[in-house]
């Protein structure tokens, strides 16, 4: 076998099409089918609901639809501490407000569960996925934040 035959053999190996089991099935919509989109929504919801603070934010937003940062921070702090809102300390509310502004609200907005206007500090629960509402109802039965704040 000459050196040319040896090189040609390597090229032929590289040009072979992938085996049938190596070819991925993709849809015409950029590789995502309805099942993929549904799974991603489910994963986003479940990942969001692993955070107690985010659940509490969503419970409050589900009940009131629109809120400002100060009242939301007070309510969530009370839920976390399991005390009435009037008993939370200003220092704790300020810490919660910082966590809301820098972490929780942007994450919930990125997930598409709330709208957050940084300029006006308004938070709106707008057009959440129906699946989210169902999971919130289920998790609320376990968390029961309304019982914790009274």
N, CA, C and O atoms as a GROMACS GRO file, in nm:
protein
  600
    1UNK      N    1   0.086  -0.118   0.000
    1UNK     CA    2   0.000   0.000   0.000
    1UNK      C    3   0.089   0.123   0.000
    1UNK      O    4   0.180   0.132   0.082
    2UNK      N    5   0.064   0.217  -0.090
    2UNK     CA    6   0.146   0.338  -0.099
    2UNK      C    7   0.099   0.440   0.003
    2UNK      O    8  -0.005   0.424   0.065
    3UNK      N    9   0.182   0.546   0.018
    3UNK     CA   10   0.143   0.653   0.110
    3UNK      C   11   0.014   0.721   0.065
    3UNK      O   12  -0.067   0.762   0.148
    4UNK      N   13  -0.005   0.733  -0.070
    4UNK     CA   14  -0.128   0.794  -0.122
    4UNK      C   15  -0.251   0.713  -0.084
    4UNK      O   16  -0.354   0.769  -0.046
    5UNK      N   17  -0.240   0.579  -0.094
    5UNK     CA   18  -0.351   0.492  -0.057
    5UNK      C   19  -0.383   0.506   0.092
    5UNK      O   20  -0.500   0.507   0.132
    6UNK      N   21  -0.280   0.517   0.173
    6UNK     CA   22  -0.296   0.531   0.318
    6UNK      C   23  -0.370   0.660   0.351
    6UNK      O   24  -0.463   0.661   0.432
    7UNK      N   25  -0.329   0.770   0.286
    7UNK     CA   26  -0.394   0.900   0.311
    7UNK      C   27  -0.537   0.900   0.261
    7UNK      O   28  -0.627   0.953   0.327
    8UNK      N   29  -0.559   0.839   0.141
    8UNK     CA   30  -0.692   0.832   0.086
    8UNK      C   31  -0.786   0.754   0.178
    8UNK      O   32  -0.904   0.788   0.190
    9UNK      N   33  -0.737   0.653   0.241
    9UNK     CA   34  -0.817   0.573   0.334
    9UNK      C   35  -0.863   0.654   0.453
    9UNK      O   36  -0.976   0.638   0.499
   10UNK      N   37  -0.776   0.742   0.506
   10UNK     CA   38  -0.812   0.829   0.618
   10UNK      C   39  -0.920   0.927   0.577
   10UNK      O   40  -1.014   0.953   0.652
   11UNK      N   41  -0.907   0.983   0.454
   11UNK     CA   42  -1.006   1.080   0.407
   11UNK      C   43  -1.142   1.015   0.391
   11UNK      O   44  -1.244   1.074   0.424
   12UNK      N   45  -1.142   0.891   0.339
   12UNK     CA   46  -1.269   0.821   0.320
   12UNK      C   47  -1.338   0.796   0.454
   12UNK      O   48  -1.460   0.804   0.464
   13UNK      N   49  -1.259   0.766   0.557
   13UNK     CA   50  -1.317   0.745   0.690
   13UNK      C   51  -1.381   0.872   0.742
   13UNK      O   52  -1.487   0.868   0.804
   14UNK      N   53  -1.316   0.987   0.718
   14UNK     CA   54  -1.368   1.114   0.768
   14UNK      C   55  -1.495   1.156   0.696
   14UNK      O   56  -1.580   1.223   0.756
   15UNK      N   57  -1.510   1.118   0.570
   15UNK     CA   58  -1.624   1.163   0.491
   15UNK      C   59  -1.747   1.076   0.506
   15UNK      O   60  -1.852   1.109   0.453
   16UNK      N   61  -1.736   0.965   0.577
   16UNK     CA   62  -1.851   0.877   0.592
   16UNK      C   63  -1.961   0.948   0.668
   16UNK      O   64  -1.934   1.020   0.765
   17UNK      N   65  -2.086   0.931   0.626
   17UNK     CA   66  -2.197   0.993   0.701
   17UNK      C   67  -2.210   0.927   0.837
   17UNK      O   68  -2.171   0.811   0.855
   18UNK      N   69  -2.266   1.000   0.934
   18UNK     CA   70  -2.282   0.942   1.068
   18UNK      C   71  -2.378   0.823   1.064
   18UNK      O   72  -2.464   0.814   0.976
   19UNK      N   73  -2.361   0.735   1.158
   19UNK     CA   74  -2.450   0.620   1.169
   19UNK      C   75  -2.591   0.667   1.200
   19UNK      O   76  -2.610   0.776   1.253
   20UNK      N   77  -2.687   0.586   1.168
   20UNK     CA   78  -2.827   0.623   1.187
   20UNK      C   79  -2.855   0.662   1.331
   20UNK      O   80  -2.929   0.758   1.357
   21UNK      N   81  -2.797   0.589   1.427
   21UNK     CA   82  -2.825   0.621   1.566
   21UNK      C   83  -2.753   0.747   1.614
   21UNK      O   84  -2.778   0.793   1.725
   22UNK      N   85  -2.664   0.802   1.532
   22UNK     CA   86  -2.594   0.925   1.568
   22UNK      C   87  -2.665   1.049   1.515
   22UNK      O   88  -2.636   1.160   1.559
   23UNK      N   89  -2.758   1.031   1.422
   23UNK     CA   90  -2.830   1.143   1.364
   23UNK      C   91  -2.940   1.183   1.460
   23UNK      O   92  -3.021   1.100   1.502
   24UNK      N   93  -2.944   1.313   1.494
   24UNK     CA   94  -3.047   1.362   1.586
   24UNK      C   95  -3.170   1.402   1.507
   24UNK      O   96  -3.160   1.462   1.400
   25UNK      N   97  -3.285   1.370   1.562
   25UNK     CA   98  -3.410   1.407   1.500
   25UNK      C   99  -3.442   1.550   1.541
   25UNK      O  100  -3.458   1.580   1.660
   26UNK      N  101  -3.452   1.639   1.443
   26UNK     CA  102  -3.484   1.778   1.473
   26UNK      C  103  -3.608   1.820   1.398
   26UNK      O  104  -3.635   1.771   1.288
   27UNK      N  105  -3.682   1.910   1.457
   27UNK     CA  106  -3.802   1.962   1.393
   27UNK      C  107  -3.763   2.080   1.305
   27UNK      O  108  -3.651   2.129   1.312
   28UNK      N  109  -3.854   2.125   1.223
   28UNK     CA  110  -3.827   2.235   1.133
   28UNK      C  111  -3.821   2.370   1.204
   28UNK      O  112  -3.782   2.469   1.142
   29UNK      N  113  -3.859   2.376   1.329
   29UNK     CA  114  -3.861   2.503   1.401
   29UNK      C  115  -3.730   2.530   1.473
   29UNK      O  116  -3.732   2.582   1.584
   30UNK      N  117  -3.619   2.495   1.413
   30UNK     CA  118  -3.491   2.523   1.475
   30UNK      C  119  -3.448   2.414   1.570
   30UNK      O  120  -3.362   2.437   1.654
   31UNK      N  121  -3.505   2.296   1.560
   31UNK     CA  122  -3.462   2.186   1.643
   31UNK      C  123  -3.546   2.165   1.767
   31UNK      O  124  -3.515   2.077   1.847
   32UNK      N  125  -3.649   2.244   1.786
   32UNK     CA  126  -3.733   2.226   1.905
   32UNK      C  127  -3.872   2.183   1.862
   32UNK      O  128  -3.934   2.246   1.777
   33UNK      N  129  -3.919   2.077   1.921
   33UNK     CA  130  -4.057   2.038   1.895
   33UNK      C  131  -4.142   2.075   2.017
   33UNK      O  132  -4.090   2.127   2.116
   34UNK      N  133  -4.270   2.050   2.009
   34UNK     CA  134  -4.360   2.090   2.117
   34UNK      C  135  -4.323   2.025   2.249
   34UNK      O  136  -4.334   2.088   2.355
   35UNK      N  137  -4.277   1.900   2.245
   35UNK     CA  138  -4.236   1.833   2.370
   35UNK      C  139  -4.117   1.902   2.433
   35UNK      O  140  -4.112   1.918   2.555
   36UNK      N  141  -4.019   1.944   2.350
   36UNK     CA  142  -3.902   2.014   2.401
   36UNK      C  143  -3.942   2.145   2.468
   36UNK      O  144  -3.893   2.178   2.576
   37UNK      N  145  -4.031   2.218   2.405
   37UNK     CA  146  -4.075   2.347   2.459
   37UNK      C  147  -4.151   2.324   2.590
   37UNK      O  148  -4.131   2.398   2.687
   38UNK      N  149  -4.238   2.222   2.594
   38UNK     CA  150  -4.312   2.190   2.716
   38UNK      C  151  -4.219   2.150   2.829
   38UNK      O  152  -4.240   2.190   2.944
   39UNK      N  153  -4.118   2.070   2.797
   39UNK     CA  154  -4.022   2.029   2.900
   39UNK      C  155  -3.944   2.149   2.953
   39UNK      O  156  -3.917   2.157   3.073
   40UNK      N  157  -3.907   2.240   2.865
   40UNK     CA  158  -3.832   2.358   2.909
   40UNK      C  159  -3.918   2.446   3.000
   40UNK      O  160  -3.868   2.499   3.099
   41UNK      N  161  -4.046   2.463   2.966
   41UNK     CA  162  -4.136   2.540   3.052
   41UNK      C  163  -4.148   2.474   3.189
   41UNK      O  164  -4.140   2.541   3.292
   42UNK      N  165  -4.166   2.344   3.189
   42UNK     CA  166  -4.178   2.270   3.314
   42UNK      C  167  -4.052   2.284   3.398
   42UNK      O  168  -4.060   2.308   3.518
   43UNK      N  169  -3.937   2.268   3.336
   43UNK     CA  170  -3.810   2.281   3.408
   43UNK      C  171  -3.793   2.422   3.465
   43UNK      O  172  -3.747   2.438   3.578
   44UNK      N  173  -3.831   2.524   3.387
   44UNK     CA  174  -3.819   2.662   3.434
   44UNK      C  175  -3.909   2.687   3.554
   44UNK      O  176  -3.869   2.752   3.650
   45UNK      N  177  -4.030   2.634   3.549
   45UNK     CA  178  -4.124   2.651   3.661
   45UNK      C  179  -4.073   2.579   3.785
   45UNK      O  180  -4.069   2.637   3.893
   46UNK      N  181  -4.035   2.454   3.769
   46UNK     CA  182  -3.989   2.377   3.885
   46UNK      C  183  -3.862   2.435   3.944
   46UNK      O  184  -3.846   2.438   4.067
   47UNK      N  185  -3.771   2.481   3.859
   47UNK     CA  186  -3.648   2.542   3.910
   47UNK      C  187  -3.679   2.669   3.988
   47UNK      O  188  -3.620   2.695   4.093
   48UNK      N  189  -3.772   2.747   3.938
   48UNK     CA  190  -3.812   2.870   4.007
   48UNK      C  191  -3.874   2.840   4.142
   48UNK      O  192  -3.847   2.908   4.241
   49UNK      N  193  -3.958   2.739   4.146
   49UNK     CA  194  -4.030   2.707   4.269
   49UNK      C  195  -3.945   2.641   4.376
   49UNK      O  196  -3.992   2.620   4.488
   50UNK      N  197  -3.820   2.607   4.346
   50UNK     CA  198  -3.732   2.553   4.450
   50UNK      C  199  -3.690   2.659   4.550
   50UNK      O  200  -3.648   2.626   4.661
   51UNK      N  201  -3.701   2.785   4.512
   51UNK     CA  202  -3.665   2.895   4.600
   51UNK      C  203  -3.787   2.940   4.682
   51UNK      O  204  -3.890   2.979   4.626
   52UNK      N  205  -3.774   2.932   4.813
   52UNK     CA  206  -3.884   2.974   4.900
   52UNK      C  207  -3.920   3.122   4.877
   52UNK      O  208  -4.038   3.157   4.867
   53UNK      N  209  -3.818   3.208   4.868
   53UNK     CA  210  -3.846   3.351   4.847
   53UNK      C  211  -3.921   3.374   4.717
   53UNK      O  212  -4.015   3.454   4.713
   54UNK      N  213  -3.882   3.304   4.612
   54UNK     CA  214  -3.951   3.323   4.483
   54UNK      C  215  -4.094   3.272   4.490
   54UNK      O  216  -4.184   3.332   4.431
   55UNK      N  217  -4.117   3.164   4.561
   55UNK     CA  218  -4.255   3.117   4.579
   55UNK      C  219  -4.335   3.223   4.653
   55UNK      O  220  -4.447   3.255   4.614
   56UNK      N  221  -4.278   3.277   4.760
   56UNK     CA  222  -4.350   3.378   4.837
   56UNK      C  223  -4.378   3.503   4.754
   56UNK      O  224  -4.486   3.561   4.765
   57UNK      N  225  -4.284   3.544   4.672
   57UNK     CA  226  -4.307   3.658   4.582
   57UNK      C  227  -4.422   3.627   4.489
   57UNK      O  228  -4.512   3.709   4.470
   58UNK      N  229  -4.421   3.508   4.432
   58UNK     CA  230  -4.526   3.471   4.338
   58UNK      C  231  -4.661   3.456   4.405
   58UNK      O  232  -4.764   3.490   4.346
   59UNK      N  233  -4.664   3.406   4.530
   59UNK     CA  234  -4.791   3.399   4.603
   59UNK      C  235  -4.850   3.540   4.618
   59UNK      O  236  -4.968   3.563   4.594
   60UNK      N  237  -4.765   3.631   4.658
   60UNK     CA  238  -4.810   3.769   4.680
   60UNK      C  239  -4.856   3.832   4.548
   60UNK      O  240  -4.958   3.901   4.543
   61UNK      N  241  -4.780   3.809   4.443
   61UNK     CA  242  -4.816   3.867   4.313
   61UNK      C  243  -4.942   3.803   4.257
   61UNK      O  244  -5.021   3.870   4.190
   62UNK      N  245  -4.961   3.676   4.283
   62UNK     CA  246  -5.080   3.606   4.238
   62UNK      C  247  -5.205   3.667   4.305
   62UNK      O  248  -5.311   3.678   4.243
   63UNK      N  249  -5.190   3.706   4.429
   63UNK     CA  250  -5.301   3.762   4.504
   63UNK      C  251  -5.328   3.909   4.469
   63UNK      O  252  -5.444   3.951   4.462
   64UNK      N  253  -5.223   3.987   4.446
   64UNK     CA  254  -5.239   4.131   4.426
   64UNK      C  255  -5.210   4.182   4.286
   64UNK      O  256  -5.244   4.296   4.255
   65UNK      N  257  -5.149   4.105   4.202
   65UNK     CA  258  -5.114   4.135   4.063
   65UNK      C  259  -5.016   4.250   4.045
   65UNK      O  260  -4.929   4.241   3.959
   66UNK      N  261  -5.027   4.357   4.122
   66UNK     CA  262  -4.934   4.470   4.112
   66UNK      C  263  -4.887   4.506   4.251
   66UNK      O  264  -4.966   4.508   4.346
   67UNK      N  265  -4.758   4.536   4.263
   67UNK     CA  266  -4.702   4.573   4.392
   67UNK      C  267  -4.582   4.664   4.371
   67UNK      O  268  -4.529   4.674   4.260
   68UNK      N  269  -4.541   4.730   4.478
   68UNK     CA  270  -4.416   4.806   4.474
   68UNK      C  271  -4.313   4.728   4.556
   68UNK      O  272  -4.348   4.640   4.635
   69UNK      N  273  -4.188   4.761   4.537
   69UNK     CA  274  -4.079   4.688   4.602
   69UNK      C  275  -4.090   4.692   4.754
   69UNK      O  276  -4.071   4.589   4.820
   70UNK      N  277  -4.122   4.808   4.811
   70UNK     CA  278  -4.127   4.820   4.957
   70UNK      C  279  -4.230   4.727   5.019
   70UNK      O  280  -4.200   4.655   5.114
   71UNK      N  281  -4.352   4.730   4.967
   71UNK     CA  282  -4.455   4.643   5.026
   71UNK      C  283  -4.428   4.496   4.997
   71UNK      O  284  -4.456   4.410   5.081
   72UNK      N  285  -4.373   4.466   4.881
   72UNK     CA  286  -4.339   4.328   4.849
   72UNK      C  287  -4.228   4.277   4.942
   72UNK      O  288  -4.235   4.164   4.990
   73UNK      N  289  -4.127   4.360   4.966
   73UNK     CA  290  -4.017   4.321   5.056
   73UNK      C  291  -4.069   4.299   5.198
   73UNK      O  292  -4.026   4.206   5.266
   74UNK      N  293  -4.159   4.383   5.242
   74UNK     CA  294  -4.217   4.368   5.376
   74UNK      C  295  -4.296   4.238   5.387
   74UNK      O  296  -4.281   4.162   5.483
   75UNK      N  297  -4.380   4.213   5.288
   75UNK     CA  298  -4.464   4.092   5.290
   75UNK      C  299  -4.379   3.966   5.284
   75UNK      O  300  -4.403   3.871   5.360
   76UNK      N  301  -4.281   3.962   5.195
   76UNK     CA  302  -4.197   3.843   5.181
   76UNK      C  303  -4.112   3.821   5.306
   76UNK      O  304  -4.092   3.707   5.349
   77UNK      N  305  -4.062   3.929   5.365
   77UNK     CA  306  -3.986   3.917   5.489
   77UNK      C  307  -4.073   3.857   5.599
   77UNK      O  308  -4.028   3.770   5.674
   78UNK      N  309  -4.196   3.904   5.609
   78UNK     CA  310  -4.289   3.851   5.710
   78UNK      C  311  -4.316   3.702   5.685
   78UNK      O  312  -4.322   3.624   5.780
   79UNK      N  313  -4.333   3.664   5.561
   79UNK     CA  314  -4.357   3.523   5.529
   79UNK      C  315  -4.237   3.438   5.567
   79UNK      O  316  -4.252   3.331   5.627
   80UNK      N  317  -4.118   3.484   5.533
   80UNK     CA  318  -3.996   3.409   5.564
   80UNK      C  319  -3.977   3.395   5.715
   80UNK      O  320  -3.942   3.288   5.764
   81UNK      N  321  -4.002   3.505   5.788
   81UNK     CA  322  -3.983   3.505   5.933
   81UNK      C  323  -4.102   3.447   6.008
   81UNK      O  324  -4.095   3.425   6.129
   82UNK      N  325  -4.211   3.421   5.937
   82UNK     CA  326  -4.333   3.368   5.998
   82UNK      C  327  -4.387   3.459   6.107
   82UNK      O  328  -4.422   3.414   6.216
   83UNK      N  329  -4.393   3.588   6.076
   83UNK     CA  330  -4.448   3.689   6.167
   83UNK      C  331  -4.540   3.780   6.088
   83UNK      O  332  -4.533   3.783   5.965
   84UNK      N  333  -4.627   3.855   6.156
   84UNK     CA  334  -4.709   3.953   6.086
   84UNK      C  335  -4.621   4.063   6.024
   84UNK      O  336  -4.516   4.095   6.080
   85UNK      N  337  -4.661   4.121   5.912
   85UNK     CA  338  -4.581   4.225   5.847
   85UNK      C  339  -4.543   4.341   5.938
   85UNK      O  340  -4.434   4.397   5.924
   86UNK      N  341  -4.630   4.378   6.031
   86UNK     CA  342  -4.599   4.492   6.119
   86UNK      C  343  -4.490   4.460   6.221
   86UNK      O  344  -4.440   4.550   6.288
   87UNK      N  345  -4.452   4.334   6.234
   87UNK     CA  346  -4.349   4.296   6.331
   87UNK      C  347  -4.210   4.278   6.269
   87UNK      O  348  -4.115   4.249   6.341
   88UNK      N  349  -4.197   4.294   6.138
   88UNK     CA  350  -4.065   4.278   6.077
   88UNK      C  351  -3.981   4.404   6.100
   88UNK      O  352  -4.034   4.515   6.106
   89UNK      N  353  -3.852   4.385   6.113
   89UNK     CA  354  -3.760   4.496   6.137
   89UNK      C  355  -3.722   4.563   6.005
   89UNK      O  356  -3.708   4.497   5.902
   90UNK      N  357  -3.705   4.694   6.010
   90UNK     CA  358  -3.668   4.772   5.892
   90UNK      C  359  -3.540   4.719   5.828
   90UNK      O  360  -3.529   4.712   5.706
   91UNK      N  361  -3.444   4.681   5.911
   91UNK     CA  362  -3.316   4.627   5.862
   91UNK      C  363  -3.339   4.501   5.779
   91UNK      O  364  -3.276   4.482   5.675
   92UNK      N  365  -3.430   4.414   5.825
   92UNK     CA  366  -3.460   4.290   5.754
   92UNK      C  367  -3.531   4.317   5.622
   92UNK      O  368  -3.506   4.252   5.521
   93UNK      N  369  -3.621   4.415   5.624
   93UNK     CA  370  -3.693   4.453   5.502
   93UNK      C  371  -3.594   4.511   5.400
   93UNK      O  372  -3.603   4.482   5.281
   94UNK      N  373  -3.501   4.594   5.446
   94UNK     CA  374  -3.400   4.651   5.357
   94UNK      C  375  -3.313   4.542   5.294
   94UNK      O  376  -3.280   4.548   5.176
   95UNK      N  377  -3.276   4.443   5.375
   95UNK     CA  378  -3.198   4.330   5.321
   95UNK      C  379  -3.278   4.253   5.216
   95UNK      O  380  -3.226   4.216   5.111
   96UNK      N  381  -3.405   4.230   5.246
   96UNK     CA  382  -3.491   4.159   5.151
   96UNK      C  383  -3.509   4.240   5.024
   96UNK      O  384  -3.507   4.185   4.914
   97UNK      N  385  -3.526   4.370   5.039
   97UNK     CA  386  -3.542   4.456   4.922
   97UNK      C  387  -3.421   4.446   4.830
   97UNK      O  388  -3.435   4.440   4.708
   98UNK      N  389  -3.303   4.444   4.888
   98UNK     CA  390  -3.180   4.429   4.809
   98UNK      C  391  -3.178   4.295   4.736
   98UNK      O  392  -3.141   4.288   4.619
   99UNK      N  393  -3.218   4.188   4.806
   99UNK     CA  394  -3.223   4.055   4.742
   99UNK      C  395  -3.326   4.052   4.629
   99UNK      O  396  -3.303   3.990   4.525
  100UNK      N  397  -3.438   4.118   4.650
  100UNK     CA  398  -3.542   4.123   4.547
  100UNK      C  399  -3.491   4.197   4.424
  100UNK      O  400  -3.505   4.149   4.311
  101UNK      N  401  -3.433   4.314   4.445
  101UNK     CA  402  -3.387   4.398   4.334
  101UNK      C  403  -3.274   4.333   4.255
  101UNK      O  404  -3.273   4.337   4.132
  102UNK      N  405  -3.180   4.274   4.326
  102UNK     CA  406  -3.060   4.224   4.259
  102UNK      C  407  -3.066   4.079   4.215
  102UNK      O  408  -2.987   4.037   4.130
  103UNK      N  409  -3.156   4.000   4.271
  103UNK     CA  410  -3.157   3.858   4.236
  103UNK      C  411  -3.296   3.805   4.200
  103UNK      O  412  -3.317   3.756   4.089
  104UNK      N  413  -3.387   3.814   4.292
  104UNK     CA  414  -3.515   3.744   4.276
  104UNK      C  415  -3.603   3.800   4.165
  104UNK      O  416  -3.652   3.725   4.080
  105UNK      N  417  -3.624   3.931   4.164
  105UNK     CA  418  -3.711   3.990   4.063
  105UNK      C  419  -3.654   3.978   3.921
  105UNK      O  420  -3.729   3.945   3.829
  106UNK      N  421  -3.524   4.004   3.901
  106UNK     CA  422  -3.470   3.983   3.766
  106UNK      C  423  -3.483   3.838   3.720
  106UNK      O  424  -3.511   3.812   3.603
  107UNK      N  425  -3.463   3.743   3.810
  107UNK     CA  426  -3.476   3.601   3.774
  107UNK      C  427  -3.620   3.568   3.736
  107UNK      O  428  -3.644   3.498   3.637
  108UNK      N  429  -3.716   3.617   3.813
  108UNK     CA  430  -3.856   3.592   3.782
  108UNK      C  431  -3.899   3.662   3.653
  108UNK      O  432  -3.980   3.609   3.577
  109UNK      N  433  -3.845   3.781   3.628
  109UNK     CA  434  -3.875   3.852   3.504
  109UNK      C  435  -3.813   3.779   3.385
  109UNK      O  436  -3.878   3.765   3.281
  110UNK      N  437  -3.690   3.732   3.399
  110UNK     CA  438  -3.626   3.656   3.291
  110UNK      C  439  -3.702   3.529   3.259
  110UNK      O  440  -3.707   3.487   3.143
  111UNK      N  441  -3.760   3.468   3.360
  111UNK     CA  442  -3.839   3.346   3.339
  111UNK      C  443  -3.975   3.376   3.277
  111UNK      O  444  -4.044   3.285   3.231
  112UNK      N  445  -4.014   3.505   3.274
  112UNK     CA  446  -4.141   3.544   3.215
  112UNK      C  447  -4.259   3.534   3.310
  112UNK      O  448  -4.374   3.531   3.265
  113UNK      N  449  -4.233   3.528   3.440
  113UNK     CA  450  -4.340   3.513   3.538
  113UNK      C  451  -4.392   3.647   3.590
  113UNK      O  452  -4.507   3.656   3.633
  114UNK      N  453  -4.309   3.748   3.587
  114UNK     CA  454  -4.349   3.882   3.632
  114UNK      C  455  -4.291   3.985   3.535
  114UNK      O  456  -4.205   3.955   3.453
  115UNK      N  457  -4.342   4.107   3.548
  115UNK     CA  458  -4.281   4.222   3.482
  115UNK      C  459  -4.228   4.311   3.593
  115UNK      O  460  -4.297   4.336   3.692
  116UNK      N  461  -4.106   4.357   3.577
  116UNK     CA  462  -4.044   4.440   3.680
  116UNK      C  463  -3.986   4.564   3.615
  116UNK      O  464  -3.899   4.556   3.529
  117UNK      N  465  -4.036   4.680   3.657
  117UNK     CA  466  -3.988   4.808   3.606
  117UNK      C  467  -3.892   4.866   3.709
  117UNK      O  468  -3.934   4.913   3.815
  118UNK      N  469  -3.765   4.863   3.679
  118UNK     CA  470  -3.663   4.910   3.773
  118UNK      C  471  -3.677   5.059   3.802
  118UNK      O  472  -3.650   5.104   3.914
  119UNK      N  473  -3.719   5.135   3.703
  119UNK     CA  474  -3.730   5.280   3.722
  119UNK      C  475  -3.840   5.316   3.821
  119UNK      O  476  -3.818   5.395   3.913
  120UNK      N  477  -3.957   5.258   3.804
  120UNK     CA  478  -4.069   5.290   3.893
  120UNK      C  479  -4.077   5.196   4.013
  120UNK      O  480  -4.154   5.219   4.106
  121UNK      N  481  -3.997   5.090   4.011
  121UNK     CA  482  -3.994   4.988   4.117
  121UNK      C  483  -4.128   4.916   4.130
  121UNK      O  484  -4.165   4.869   4.238
  122UNK      N  485  -4.201   4.908   4.017
  122UNK     CA  486  -4.329   4.838   4.015
  122UNK      C  487  -4.310   4.694   3.968
  122UNK      O  488  -4.228   4.665   3.880
  123UNK      N  489  -4.386   4.605   4.029
  123UNK     CA  490  -4.383   4.463   3.994
  123UNK      C  491  -4.524   4.423   3.954
  123UNK      O  492  -4.621   4.456   4.023
  124UNK      N  493  -4.534   4.352   3.844
  124UNK     CA  494  -4.666   4.312   3.794
  124UNK      C  495  -4.664   4.162   3.761
  124UNK      O  496  -4.571   4.113   3.697
  125UNK      N  497  -4.766   4.093   3.805
  125UNK     CA  498  -4.787   3.951   3.773
  125UNK      C  499  -4.875   3.949   3.650
  125UNK      O  500  -4.996   3.965   3.660
  126UNK      N  501  -4.814   3.931   3.534
  126UNK     CA  502  -4.887   3.949   3.409
  126UNK      C  503  -4.871   3.829   3.316
  126UNK      O  504  -4.759   3.792   3.280
  127UNK      N  505  -4.982   3.769   3.279
  127UNK     CA  506  -4.985   3.657   3.186
  127UNK      C  507  -4.891   3.542   3.222
  127UNK      O  508  -4.813   3.498   3.137
  128UNK      N  509  -4.895   3.494   3.344
  128UNK     CA  510  -4.810   3.379   3.380
  128UNK      C  511  -4.862   3.253   3.311
  128UNK      O  512  -4.980   3.244   3.279
  129UNK      N  513  -4.775   3.157   3.288
  129UNK     CA  514  -4.823   3.031   3.230
  129UNK      C  515  -4.925   2.966   3.323
  129UNK      O  516  -4.908   2.969   3.445
  130UNK      N  517  -5.028   2.907   3.267
  130UNK     CA  518  -5.131   2.843   3.351
  130UNK      C  519  -5.072   2.731   3.434
  130UNK      O  520  -5.118   2.704   3.545
  131UNK      N  521  -4.970   2.667   3.383
  131UNK     CA  522  -4.903   2.561   3.457
  131UNK      C  523  -4.841   2.616   3.586
  131UNK      O  524  -4.842   2.548   3.689
  132UNK      N  525  -4.788   2.738   3.581
  132UNK     CA  526  -4.731   2.802   3.700
  132UNK      C  527  -4.838   2.820   3.807
  132UNK      O  528  -4.815   2.790   3.924
  133UNK      N  529  -4.954   2.869   3.768
  133UNK     CA  530  -5.062   2.889   3.866
  133UNK      C  531  -5.099   2.758   3.935
  133UNK      O  532  -5.122   2.757   4.056
  134UNK      N  533  -5.105   2.651   3.860
  134UNK     CA  534  -5.137   2.521   3.919
  134UNK      C  535  -5.032   2.476   4.019
  134UNK      O  536  -5.066   2.429   4.127
  135UNK      N  537  -4.905   2.491   3.982
  135UNK     CA  538  -4.798   2.452   4.074
  135UNK      C  539  -4.794   2.542   4.196
  135UNK      O  540  -4.763   2.496   4.306
  136UNK      N  541  -4.825   2.670   4.180
  136UNK     CA  542  -4.829   2.761   4.294
  136UNK      C  543  -4.939   2.721   4.392
  136UNK      O  544  -4.920   2.726   4.514
  137UNK      N  545  -5.054   2.683   4.339
  137UNK     CA  546  -5.163   2.638   4.428
  137UNK      C  547  -5.120   2.516   4.508
  137UNK      O  548  -5.148   2.505   4.627
  138UNK      N  549  -5.054   2.423   4.441
  138UNK     CA  550  -5.008   2.303   4.511
  138UNK      C  551  -4.902   2.335   4.617
  138UNK      O  552  -4.909   2.287   4.730
  139UNK      N  553  -4.804   2.417   4.580
  139UNK     CA  554  -4.698   2.448   4.675
  139UNK      C  555  -4.748   2.536   4.789
  139UNK      O  556  -4.696   2.529   4.900
  140UNK      N  557  -4.849   2.618   4.764
  140UNK     CA  558  -4.906   2.702   4.870
  140UNK      C  559  -4.969   2.617   4.979
  140UNK      O  560  -4.969   2.656   5.096
  141UNK      N  561  -5.023   2.502   4.942
  141UNK     CA  562  -5.082   2.413   5.043
  141UNK      C  563  -4.976   2.362   5.139
  141UNK      O  564  -5.004   2.334   5.256
  142UNK      N  565  -4.854   2.348   5.090
  142UNK     CA  566  -4.745   2.302   5.174
  142UNK      C  567  -4.684   2.419   5.252
  142UNK      O  568  -4.660   2.409   5.373
  143UNK      N  569  -4.659   2.531   5.181
  143UNK     CA  570  -4.598   2.648   5.246
  143UNK      C  571  -4.695   2.722   5.336
  143UNK      O  572  -4.656   2.771   5.442
  144UNK      N  573  -4.820   2.731   5.296
  144UNK     CA  574  -4.927   2.808   5.362
  144UNK      C  575  -4.878   2.942   5.417
  144UNK      O  576  -4.884   2.965   5.538
  145UNK      N  577  -4.830   3.033   5.327
  145UNK     CA  578  -4.780   3.161   5.374
  145UNK      C  579  -4.887   3.250   5.437
  145UNK      O  580  -4.855   3.334   5.521
  146UNK      N  581  -5.014   3.233   5.398
  146UNK     CA  582  -5.118   3.317   5.459
  146UNK      C  583  -5.132   3.286   5.608
  146UNK      O  584  -5.165   3.374   5.687
  147UNK      N  585  -5.106   3.161   5.647
  147UNK     CA  586  -5.111   3.126   5.789
  147UNK      C  587  -4.990   3.181   5.862
  147UNK      O  588  -4.999   3.210   5.982
  148UNK      N  589  -4.877   3.196   5.792
  148UNK     CA  590  -4.753   3.240   5.857
  148UNK      C  591  -4.755   3.389   5.887
  148UNK      O  592  -4.690   3.433   5.982
  149UNK      N  593  -4.827   3.468   5.808
  149UNK     CA  594  -4.822   3.612   5.828
  149UNK      C  595  -4.930   3.662   5.923
  149UNK      O  596  -4.939   3.782   5.946
  150UNK      N  597  -5.012   3.574   5.979
  150UNK     CA  598  -5.115   3.623   6.071
  150UNK      C  599  -5.084   3.589   6.214
  150UNK      O  600  -5.162   3.623   6.303
   0.00000   0.00000   0.00000
